[in-house]
Every structure is written in C-alpha cells, then in structure tokens.
C-alpha cells in the first residue's frame, strides 16, 4: 500500500484578518504658553475644552521648564504662544520662543499624534531678508528651529511678509484679522465716502487696497524711507487729494514703538485729513510707545489680542478686538481636516 505524504494546506485568510478594524477617536487638546494664556483660554472655551496645563515655570537661573500635567499621547495638541514680550509674566520675546520650543519637544516626547504651533504673532518676522551685508535672516532661523523641535504644522496670523511661509517645509495656515477689523472700521467710523485708507509704505499697498475694498473707501500711500533699523522718515502723502476733509485710517500689520505711526499721522493730518485713526493686527507697543502715541494726533488705535497689552495702555486711545473666533475656527478645521481657507471664502492671501 503506497503512502501519500500529506501536504500542508494553505488556507485563505478572510480579508478582515489582514488588518485590525479598531475605531480611532481623534482627540483635540489645547495648551498655552505664558505669553498667550488669556488668548489661549478664550480659544479653548470656544472649542469647548479646558486648557491643558503645561506646568511651565522659570528656574532661578532663567531656564524654562515644562511638564504636561495630563496625558497627551495620541492627541492633536495645539500649542498657543505668541513669541513676544509679556512683562506681567517677566518674559522677553526670546524667553517666549524658548518656552515654545520646550513645549513642542515635551509634546513630541510624550507621543502626541500631531503638534501644531499656534503663533498669532510670529516673532522675528521683520527679519525676513538681508537688508545689509552680514545680517541674519532670523525669520527663517525661527522656522528651522520650530521644525527641528518637531512641529507638524504652524498656524499664524498676518505675517509681516507673506514669503515667510516659504521658510517652512511643514504646512503653514496663514490667517488674517482684516475682515473683522475692516468691519469694525466700517461700522464705527460712518459713511465710507467720508473715509480714506492709508498705506504706511509701499510694501503695504496690496494689503491696504484689500482693506479699502472691504470698507468701500479710497486709499492713499505714505512715502517713507528707512535709513536705519527702527528709524523711518515720512515724506509726503501720495494721493493727497483723496485725504482732504476725510477721516484717514492708517492700516499696518503691527505697531511697535509708535514713532513712525505718530509721524505718519501728523503727515496725513497736514495733508488735510479731518481725523486720523490707526488699525493694526499686532499691538507690540514697545518701550515708550504709549507716551509717544498719546502725544500724537491720532484719534484712536485699533488692534487685536495676538499680543497682550502691557499695563498702562491709554484706554481712551487704544481698543482691542479679540481674534479668538478666527483662531478657534481655524483650530477646529485643522483638527477635522476641513478647509481652512473657507473661513475667508479663499480670500486670506492678502500679499
């Protein structure tokens, strides 16, 4: 009787065993650095979550420490931190940047699924090119540092120059405050035919034109020259005929020491404007800015809360609108992989 060796039988496995059909519930978590704790709280509240405590503190020798108090494993963590000075917390812009780096590194090491840096004010954004030999391009350096620390994405608002986005290899979501700033100006300052929107220099013309279109008013341009860093010389108003007898609104991305803005306001007033106002997304108000602007001919200044106001802001001159609505909507859309540009109907590219 012959013996037939049995051959191993190869059974086809059902398709369902080739993968594990486990449900995966994404988690959204929000934390904030000490320069943006108030804004972070507003964003978290609008998203319906509590801020995750990052356990931030500064050692006696000035080093920053971070330890998340909750598990962030597998979560999409949004870290809200403008890299700016916060005198109330005793932080400089460099402290804020280093704190952000520590928070990113801690999140990566704690196995967060995605780490998204939300920097409403992107520090060093003015150093976006070499204006003279032997200068650094520090905006690019900050981008490299953020990516080296481990971010998966950046969410920011009204960059000083749109090309800063090109310094990143990771996705950048660039938001703008212009829609609600222009709406406020239109609602508060009356008939658009009585307004004229002013660009502070040639580099802001495209932004100013967009703002003017939103308000429905004409625009003009200040001729300006920069002989040195943080020094500006205002020449004259290009389009002065549009300014005479109207309320003028100078629109910029930021206000720092206020000297250039004060000089520009006087130039516009000399050109025949009835009143001069200023609008900017970022109110840094460094050094003696409050005193300088209080003595200027400006009738009012409108900024957002991307940067916390220092104590002593003149309440009758400076008004702050919150950008929490736009940022919270952006965070929600990034988390759910929806279109961010739909917030502005695709009109957030202003540069």
C-alpha positions in Angstrom: 0.0 0.0 0.0 1.5 3.3 -1.1 1.9 6.1 1.4 1.0 9.6 0.3 2.6 12.3 2.3 0.2 14.9 3.5 1.0 18.4 2.2 0.4 21.4 4.4 -2.8 23.1 3.4 -2.7 26.8 2.7 -5.9 28.4 3.8 -7.0 31.8 2.5 -7.5 34.1 5.4 -10.5 36.3 5.3 -9.8 39.9 4.3 -10.9 41.1 7.8 -7.9 39.4 9.4 -5.3 41.3 7.3 -6.0 44.4 9.3 -7.3 45.3 12.7 -10.6 47.2 12.4 -10.2 49.2 15.5 -12.0 52.5 15.9 -9.8 55.5 16.4 -11.2 58.6 18.1 -9.1 61.6 17.5 -8.5 63.9 20.4 -8.1 67.6 20.4 -6.2 69.2 23.2 -5.2 72.9 23.6 -2.4 74.3 25.8 -0.9 77.8 26.0 2.4 79.4 26.9 2.6 82.2 29.4 2.6 85.0 26.8 -0.7 83.8 25.4 -2.5 82.4 28.4 -5.5 84.7 28.1 -6.0 84.3 24.4 -5.5 80.5 24.8 -8.2 80.4 27.4 -10.6 82.2 25.0 -9.8 79.8 22.2 -10.2 76.7 24.4 -13.5 78.0 25.7 -14.9 78.5 22.2 -13.7 74.9 21.4 -15.4 73.5 24.5 -12.3 72.2 26.1 -10.2 73.1 29.1 -6.6 74.3 28.7 -4.1 71.6 29.3 -1.7 72.6 32.0 1.9 72.6 30.6 3.4 73.0 34.0 5.5 76.0 32.9 8.0 77.7 35.2 11.3 79.5 35.1 14.2 78.4 37.3 16.2 80.9 39.3 18.9 80.8 36.7 16.4 81.8 33.9 16.0 78.4 32.3 12.5 77.4 31.2 10.8 74.2 32.4 7.7 72.3 31.1 5.8 69.2 32.2 2.3 68.5 30.9 0.0 67.6 33.7 -2.2 65.3 31.6 -1.5 62.5 29.1 -1.3 63.9 25.6 -0.5 60.5 23.9 -2.2 60.2 20.6 -3.8 63.7 20.7 -3.6 66.6 18.3 -2.0 69.2 20.6 -2.4 72.9 19.7 0.2 75.0 21.5 -0.8 78.7 21.6 2.1 81.0 22.1 2.9 84.4 20.6 6.7 84.8 20.6 6.5 88.3 22.2 7.3 90.0 25.4 4.9 89.7 28.4 6.0 92.0 31.2 3.4 90.7 33.6 5.0 87.2 33.3 8.5 88.5 33.2 9.1 87.0 29.8 11.0 88.5 26.8 10.4 87.6 23.2 13.4 85.2 23.4 12.0 83.6 26.6 8.7 83.0 24.8 10.4 81.4 21.9 12.5 79.1 24.1 9.4 78.2 26.1 7.6 77.3 22.9 10.5 75.1 21.9 10.4 73.3 25.2 6.6 72.8 24.9 7.0 71.3 21.4 9.8 69.0 22.4 7.9 67.8 25.5 4.8 67.1 23.4 6.8 65.1 20.8 8.4 63.1 23.6 5.1 62.4 25.2 3.8 60.9 21.9 1.3 63.5 20.8 -0.2 62.4 17.4 0.3 65.9 15.9 1.9 69.0 17.4 0.6 72.3 15.9 2.2 75.5 16.9 -0.3 78.4 17.0 1.8 81.6 17.0 -0.7 84.5 16.4 2.4 86.9 16.5 5.3 85.2 14.8 8.4 86.8 16.4 11.4 87.9 14.3 9.1 88.1 11.2 10.5 91.5 10.3 13.9 89.9 9.7 12.7 88.1 6.6 15.6 89.2 4.3 19.1 90.6 4.2 18.8 94.3 4.1 22.5 94.8 4.5 25.6 92.6 4.3 26.3 90.2 7.2 22.8 90.2 8.6 20.9 87.0 9.5 17.5 86.0 8.1 16.2 85.3 11.5 12.6 84.6 10.4 14.0 81.6 8.5 16.1 80.6 11.5 13.0 80.5 13.7 11.2 78.4 11.1 14.1 75.9 11.2 14.1 75.8 15.0 10.3 75.1 15.1 10.6 72.3 12.6 13.7 70.9 14.3 11.8 70.9 17.6 9.1 68.7 15.9 6.0 70.7 14.8 3.7 69.2 12.3 2.1 72.4 11.3 2.0 76.2 12.0 -1.0 78.4 12.4 -0.2 82.1 12.4 -1.9 85.5 11.7 -0.9 88.4 9.5 2.8 87.7 8.9 4.9 90.8 8.3 5.8 89.3 4.9 3.9 86.5 3.2 7.1 84.9 1.9 7.9 83.8 5.5 5.6 80.8 4.7 8.3 79.7 2.3 10.8 79.2 5.1 8.8 76.2 6.3 8.7 72.7 4.9 5.7 71.9 7.1 2.2 73.3 6.2 1.5 76.9 7.3 -2.0 78.2 7.8 -1.9 82.0 7.4 -4.9 83.7 8.9 -5.8 87.4 8.7 -7.7 89.8 11.0 -8.6 92.2 8.2 -12.2 91.0 7.8 -13.3 91.8 11.3 -11.0 94.9 11.6 -12.4 96.4 8.4 -16.0 95.6 9.5 -15.4 97.4 12.8 -14.0 100.4 11.0 -16.9 100.5 8.6 -19.4 100.2 11.5 -17.8 102.8 13.8 -16.4 105.5 11.5 -19.5 106.2 9.4 -20.1 106.6 5.7 -17.2 105.0 3.6 -17.3 108.1 1.4 -16.0 110.1 4.3 -13.1 107.7 4.8 -9.6 107.2 3.2 -7.5 104.2 4.0 -3.7 105.0 4.2 -0.9 102.6 3.4 2.1 103.4 5.7 4.6 102.4 2.9 4.9 100.9 -0.5 5.2 97.4 1.0 1.7 97.5 2.5 -0.1 98.8 -0.7 -1.7 95.4 -1.6 -2.9 94.9 2.0 -4.3 98.5 2.2 -6.1 98.1 -1.2 -7.8 95.0 0.1 -8.8 96.7 3.3 -10.1 99.7 1.3 -12.2 97.3 -0.9 -13.7 95.7 2.2 -14.6 99.1 3.7 -15.6 100.6 0.3 -13.3 103.6 0.6 -10.5 105.1 -1.5 -6.9 104.7 -0.4 -3.6 106.7 -0.5 0.0 106.0 0.3 2.7 107.5 2.6 6.1 107.9 1.1 8.5 106.5 3.6 12.3 105.8 3.8 14.2 103.7 6.4 17.8 105.0 6.8 18.4 102.5 9.8 16.7 99.8 11.8 13.5 101.1 13.6 14.1 104.6 12.1 11.7 105.9 9.5 11.4 109.2 7.7 8.0 110.1 6.4 8.0 112.3 3.2 4.5 113.1 1.9 1.1 111.5 1.0 0.8 110.1 -2.5 -2.9 110.7 -3.4 -3.3 113.6 -1.0 -6.5 114.7 -2.9 -8.3 111.7 -1.6 -7.4 112.6 2.0 -8.6 116.2 2.3 -11.7 116.6 4.5 -11.9 112.8 5.2 -11.2 110.6 8.2 -8.0 108.8 7.5 -7.2 105.3 8.6 -3.6 104.1 8.6 -3.5 100.3 8.2 -0.5 98.2 9.1 0.3 94.7 10.3 1.9 95.9 13.6 2.6 98.8 15.8 5.9 98.7 17.7 7.5 101.8 19.3 4.9 104.1 17.6 7.3 106.7 16.4 6.7 106.1 12.7 3.0 105.9 13.2 2.9 109.2 15.1 4.9 110.9 12.3 2.8 109.4 9.6 -0.4 110.6 11.4 0.9 114.1 11.5 1.8 114.0 7.8 -1.7 112.8 6.9 -3.3 115.5 9.1 -1.1 118.1 7.4 -2.4 116.8 4.0 -5.9 117.9 5.0 -7.4 114.9 6.9 -10.1 115.8 9.4 -9.1 113.0 11.8 -6.5 110.2 11.8 -7.0 106.7 13.1 -4.7 103.6 13.1 -5.5 99.9 12.6 -3.1 97.0 13.1 -3.3 93.3 13.9 -0.4 93.2 16.3 0.0 95.8 19.0 3.5 95.4 20.4 3.7 98.9 21.9 7.4 98.5 22.9 9.4 101.0 25.0 7.8 104.4 25.3 5.1 103.6 22.7 2.2 104.6 25.0 3.6 108.0 25.7 4.6 108.6 22.1 1.1 107.7 20.8 -0.7 109.6 23.5 1.1 112.8 22.4 0.4 112.0 18.7 -2.6 113.5 16.7 -4.2 110.0 16.5 -7.9 110.0 17.4 -7.9 106.2 18.0 -6.0 102.9 17.6 -7.5 99.5 16.9 -5.5 96.3 17.5 -6.2 92.6 18.2 -5.2 90.5 21.2 -2.5 88.5 19.4 0.0 90.3 21.7 -1.1 91.0 25.3 -1.2 94.7 26.2 1.3 96.0 28.7 0.0 97.8 31.7 -0.6 101.5 31.3 -2.3 101.4 27.9 -4.4 104.6 27.4 -8.0 103.3 27.5 -9.4 106.3 25.6 -7.0 105.8 22.7 -6.4 102.0 22.2 -9.2 99.5 21.6 -8.6 95.7 21.4 -10.7 93.2 19.4 -10.2 89.5 20.0 -9.0 87.2 17.3 -10.2 84.1 19.2 -13.1 83.4 16.9 -11.0 83.1 13.8 -8.3 81.1 15.5 -10.7 78.7 17.2 -12.5 78.1 13.9 -9.1 77.5 12.3 -8.0 75.0 15.0 -11.3 73.1 14.7 -10.9 72.9 10.9 -7.3 71.7 11.1 -8.3 69.1 13.6 -11.2 67.8 11.4 -9.2 68.1 8.2 -11.6 70.6 6.8 -10.7 73.6 4.5 -9.2 76.5 6.5 -9.4 78.9 3.6 -13.2 78.6 3.6 -13.2 80.8 6.7 -12.4 83.7 4.4 -14.0 82.2 1.2 -10.5 81.8 -0.1 -9.6 85.4 0.4 -7.0 85.1 3.2 -4.0 85.5 0.9 -3.5 89.3 1.0 0.1 89.6 0.0 
